[in-house]
Amino acid sequence: MFLEAGEHTSGMAFDKERPQVERVPSPGGWTPPPGVKPGWEWVPPGGASPRLEAMPAWVKLWYRTPFLDRWAYAWMWEHGGWWVDPPNSPPQTSGRAHGV
């Protein structure tokens, strides 16, 4: 992964021209497409950031377990484990990083 100017190592960058939107816990009004693991195979257009501070210790361990982590991401999605932009937020521009 290559970082662009203004990106943070957490994977999320914010466009200075785009007004900052108050992020909300997942699902935050979003409905993932059928047949995908939200958080793993799909995130909303504004990206997602993990809310590990809101998750129990066993989920934090699951989240960091290779191969099994994809199911932890989906579980976290359903239980408010991701910060996401609300669906009615302003559209992103090229300066915003996608994904986690």
N, C-alpha and C positions, 0 to 999 in steps of 0.2 A: 504494500500500500504506500503510495506516495502522497505526502502532505503538500497541500498548496498553501500559499501565503495566507496567514490568518487562521489556519487550522490548528486545533489542539490535538495532542496525542490521544485524547479520549475518543477521537473519531468524529467529533462534531465541530464544525466551523460555523461561524455566524456571519452573515452578510451585513456589512455596515449600513447598506442602503435599505435593507429590509427591517421594518419595525420589529422589535423583539416581541414575541408572542408568549403569553403565559402558558407554559406547557402543562399538560394534565396527565394523570396516570392512565395507562392503557386499560381498556380499549379506547377510552376517550371519545366515543362516538363512532369509531371506525369499525368496519366489518371486513375482515380479511376475505380474499377470494376463496371459494371452496377448494378443499384438497391441499391447502398449504399450511405449514406450521408458522403461525404468526411469530414474529421476533427472529425466526431462523430463516425462512424462505421468503418472508414478506414483511415489510414495515411500511407505514404510511409515507407519502411523498416527502415529508419534512424530516424523516429519519426517526430514530428512537434511541434513547439512552437508558441503560439499566438503572433501576431504583433498588440496588442491593440493600441499602439501609432500611428499606421497608420490608425486606424478606426475612423469613426465619433462617436460622443457621443451616438447617439441612438443605434449604433451597440454594443458599450461597455455595455450599459444597457441590451440589448437583449441577449448578450453573458452570462450575469449573471442571467437571468430569468429562474427559474426552469421550466422544461418541454419544454419551447419554445427555450431553448438554442441550442438544436440539429439542428434546422433550421438555427440559427445564425452561427453555426460552418460551415455548408455547404455553406451559403452565403459568409462567410469570405473566404472559400477556393477559390471560384470563383473570389473574389475581392482582392486577394493578402494578406489576413489576417493571414497567417501562414508562419513561416520560415521552409523551408524543405531543405534537401540535394538534389542537382541535381541528376538526374537518373544515370549519369556516375561517381558518386563519389565512392571511394573505399568501399568495403563491410564492414559492421559493424562487430564487434566482441562482445563477450558476455558482455563486460564491458559497453556497451552503452545501456541506458534505452530505452524502446520502448514507443511510444505513447506520450500523452500530459501530 
